[in-house]
């Protein structure tokens, strides 16, 4: 079991209080009626499934019932950050790689 910080409640709670809802930051097409069947199908059904850093949409089901985002590593299950809807993630695959390179350079000096 892991603990998740709800950015709205401000508390760390057990994972059983939360429900994952899929990939975060999926943008709905501006004109759904103008989309081709292929574009609409892609929006509805196709998601990334990366090995590594991933941004996910979650809901605090047994708490405040608000949706928020989590940046999580899909292999280690490490949660790097939680943030409110409408905010952008601070942690990305690129920012982690840059931080790791910086640390390695400092250790080699």
Rosetta silent file (secondary structure, phi, psi, omega in degrees, C-alpha in Angstrom):
SEQUENCE: XXXXXXXXXXXXXXXXXXXXXXXXXXXXXXXXXXXXXXXXXXXXXXXXXXXXXXXXXXXXXXXXXXXXXXXXXXXXXXXXXXXXXXXXXXXXXXXXXXXXXXXXXXXXX
SCORE:     score description
SCORE:     0.000 S_00000001
   1 L     0.000  146.248  173.867    0.000    0.000    0.000 S_00000001
   2 L  -127.304  161.715 -178.501    1.121    3.535   -0.605 S_00000001
   3 E  -105.119  140.932 -176.924   -0.012    6.875    0.734 S_00000001
   4 E  -119.868  135.767  176.713   -1.251    9.688   -1.474 S_00000001
   5 E   -89.944  120.875  175.521   -1.264   13.382   -0.638 S_00000001
   6 L   -84.833  120.042 -178.311   -4.545   15.056   -1.603 S_00000001
   7 L   -69.641  -12.753  178.454   -3.717   18.605   -2.753 S_00000001
   8 L   -92.979  -46.703  179.376   -7.201   19.764   -1.706 S_00000001
   9 L   -76.919  -30.185 -178.048   -7.511   18.140    1.752 S_00000001
  10 L    78.355   19.240 -177.781   -3.808   18.565    2.489 S_00000001
  11 L  -121.312  152.208  170.417   -3.591   15.097    4.067 S_00000001
  12 E   -91.020  125.277 -179.284   -1.746   11.864    3.296 S_00000001
  13 E  -130.903  160.380  178.707   -4.253    9.026    3.088 S_00000001
  14 E   -65.815  149.078 -175.715   -4.099    5.345    2.152 S_00000001
  15 H   -58.496  -24.184 -178.639   -4.481    4.450   -1.507 S_00000001
  16 H   -67.187  -14.137  176.715   -7.800    2.687   -0.851 S_00000001
  17 H   -82.719   -7.342 -173.455   -9.414    6.128   -0.405 S_00000001
  18 L  -119.822  158.777  176.575   -8.556    7.062   -4.005 S_00000001
  19 E  -131.334  128.365  175.982   -9.500    5.851   -7.472 S_00000001
  20 E   -75.282  143.935 -178.252   -7.325    6.150  -10.581 S_00000001
  21 E  -124.677    9.431  174.898   -9.121    7.552  -13.620 S_00000001
  22 E   111.064 -166.244 -177.126   -6.484    7.262  -16.336 S_00000001
  23 E   -67.813  138.783  178.888   -4.010    9.479  -18.103 S_00000001
  24 L   -86.819  163.924  173.424   -3.953   13.163  -17.152 S_00000001
  25 L    63.854   36.332  173.889   -3.927   16.172  -19.476 S_00000001
  26 L   -87.691  122.999 -177.572   -6.080   14.655  -22.237 S_00000001
  27 L   -95.952  123.905  177.113   -7.546   17.513  -24.265 S_00000001
  28 L   -69.370  138.811  177.673  -11.041   17.067  -25.638 S_00000001
  29 L   -57.112  139.468 -177.382  -11.329   18.028  -29.312 S_00000001
  30 L   -62.542  -36.769 -179.063  -12.628   21.604  -29.720 S_00000001
  31 L  -127.147   83.794 -177.649  -15.236   20.541  -32.286 S_00000001
  32 H   -57.214  -34.892 -179.994  -16.305   16.934  -31.631 S_00000001
  33 H   -68.847  -24.297 -179.018  -18.866   17.071  -34.449 S_00000001
  34 H   -90.131   -4.244 -179.548  -16.125   18.094  -36.890 S_00000001
  35 L   -77.408  148.896  171.066  -13.788   15.225  -35.945 S_00000001
  36 L   -75.006  164.434  177.375  -13.347   12.206  -38.118 S_00000001
  37 H   -60.591  -35.557  179.975  -14.239    8.836  -36.615 S_00000001
  38 H   -66.665  -43.780  178.740  -10.520    8.074  -36.402 S_00000001
  39 H   -64.621  -43.458 -179.699   -9.753   11.307  -34.476 S_00000001
  40 H   -66.514  -42.818  178.025  -12.678   10.799  -32.096 S_00000001
  41 H   -62.295  -39.502  177.937  -11.776    7.151  -31.526 S_00000001
  42 H   -63.051  -42.832  177.916   -8.177    8.139  -30.823 S_00000001
  43 H   -62.380  -43.251 -175.396   -9.354   10.700  -28.239 S_00000001
  44 H   -74.527  -39.074 -165.929  -11.663    8.205  -26.516 S_00000001
  45 H  -115.725  -26.396 -172.675   -9.612    5.033  -26.498 S_00000001
  46 L   -96.005  124.164 -179.383   -5.881    5.473  -27.131 S_00000001
  47 L  -131.235  157.453  173.971   -3.659    6.364  -24.214 S_00000001
  48 L   -73.430  152.443  174.424    0.049    6.280  -23.491 S_00000001
  49 L  -139.133   66.987 -171.525    1.245    3.463  -21.286 S_00000001
  50 L   -75.557  156.542  170.601    4.823    4.496  -20.559 S_00000001
  51 L   -99.344  105.205 -176.896    7.402    2.703  -18.522 S_00000001
  52 L   135.554 -143.379 -176.608    8.643    5.470  -16.265 S_00000001
  53 E   -70.846  131.877 -177.260    7.249    8.886  -15.332 S_00000001
  54 E  -144.847  140.787  177.428    3.527    9.225  -16.018 S_00000001
  55 E  -100.877  124.420 -174.207    0.898   11.865  -15.198 S_00000001
  56 E  -124.795  150.848  175.581   -2.364   10.352  -14.011 S_00000001
  57 E   -95.158  128.770  178.625   -5.829   11.603  -13.095 S_00000001
  58 E  -131.278  162.322  175.060   -7.118   10.450   -9.694 S_00000001
  59 E  -131.241  139.657  177.714  -10.146   11.203   -7.520 S_00000001
  60 L   -83.790   79.958 -170.767  -10.304   11.262   -3.703 S_00000001
  61 L   -59.134  -45.146 -176.555  -13.298    8.922   -3.668 S_00000001
  62 L   -99.712   13.021  179.418  -13.699    8.498    0.091 S_00000001
  63 L  -122.844 -116.831 -175.354  -12.575   12.002    1.015 S_00000001
  64 L   -78.160  -10.802  178.505  -13.284   15.362   -0.606 S_00000001
  65 L    65.696   23.495  179.064  -14.315   13.697   -3.915 S_00000001
  66 L   -98.536  148.094  177.020  -12.218   16.113   -5.950 S_00000001
  67 E   -84.283  144.864  176.113  -10.168   15.195   -9.000 S_00000001
  68 E  -153.646  175.132 -178.458   -6.419   15.896   -9.040 S_00000001
  69 E  -113.965  150.743  176.936   -3.281   14.744  -10.842 S_00000001
  70 E  -126.894  136.674  168.191   -0.391   12.568   -9.732 S_00000001
  71 E  -102.339  119.168 -171.072    3.069   12.295  -11.273 S_00000001
  72 E  -137.325  149.866  173.582    4.138    8.718  -10.620 S_00000001
  73 E   -89.980  123.562 -172.455    6.798    6.271  -11.791 S_00000001
  74 L   -75.321  -14.535  178.773    4.983    3.287  -13.288 S_00000001
  75 L   -93.106  -48.315 -176.367    7.716    0.770  -12.436 S_00000001
  76 L   -90.276  -13.002 -176.050    8.640    1.756   -8.871 S_00000001
  77 L    67.623    8.939  178.706    5.216    3.254   -7.982 S_00000001
  78 L   -66.050  131.068  176.838    7.058    6.236   -6.490 S_00000001
  79 E   -95.868  120.113 -178.322    4.823    9.315   -6.361 S_00000001
  80 E   -87.199  -35.645 -178.366    6.814   12.445   -7.209 S_00000001
  81 E  -164.542  156.866  167.179    4.037   15.016   -6.799 S_00000001
  82 E  -124.447  145.866 -178.625    0.316   15.617   -6.611 S_00000001
  83 E  -151.440  155.646 -175.173   -1.219   18.783   -8.007 S_00000001
  84 E   -71.281  159.786  175.202   -4.623   20.346   -8.536 S_00000001
  85 L   -59.820  140.522  179.712   -6.657   20.284  -11.705 S_00000001
  86 L    90.918  -16.810  176.680   -5.621   23.058  -14.064 S_00000001
  87 L   -88.561  158.722  177.327   -2.033   23.116  -12.802 S_00000001
  88 L  -101.161  150.125 -179.863    0.907   21.813  -14.800 S_00000001
  89 L   -69.623  145.483  174.676    3.325   19.181  -13.484 S_00000001
  90 L   -91.270  -28.231 -178.310    6.686   20.293  -12.129 S_00000001
  91 L  -101.345  125.772  175.581    8.212   16.826  -12.474 S_00000001
  92 L  -133.366  170.534  176.473    8.705   15.364  -15.942 S_00000001
  93 H   -56.682  -41.260 -178.898   10.940   12.682  -17.410 S_00000001
  94 H   -66.962  -44.837 -178.512   13.224   15.478  -18.660 S_00000001
  95 H   -65.821  -34.367  176.804   13.427   17.321  -15.315 S_00000001
  96 H   -68.043  -40.452  178.593   14.309   14.069  -13.518 S_00000001
  97 H   -63.708  -41.792  178.496   17.038   13.296  -16.060 S_00000001
  98 H   -63.860  -41.710  179.092   18.485   16.813  -15.658 S_00000001
  99 H   -64.928  -39.564  178.568   18.475   16.503  -11.856 S_00000001
 100 H   -65.420  -43.796  177.987   20.202   13.112  -12.076 S_00000001
 101 H   -62.741  -39.755  178.938   22.882   14.491  -14.422 S_00000001
 102 H   -63.124  -43.598  179.111   23.459   17.454  -12.100 S_00000001
 103 H   -63.019  -42.481  179.538   23.862   15.112   -9.133 S_00000001
 104 H   -64.592  -39.121  179.145   26.335   12.915  -11.024 S_00000001
 105 H   -65.128  -40.914 -179.316   28.406   15.958  -12.035 S_00000001
 106 H   -66.758  -36.441  179.777   28.531   17.188   -8.421 S_00000001
 107 H   -71.032  -29.630 -177.732   29.605   13.748   -7.182 S_00000001
 108 H   -81.229  -13.364 -179.301   32.415   13.501   -9.746 S_00000001
 109 L   -81.460    0.000    0.000   33.938   16.836   -8.726 S_00000001
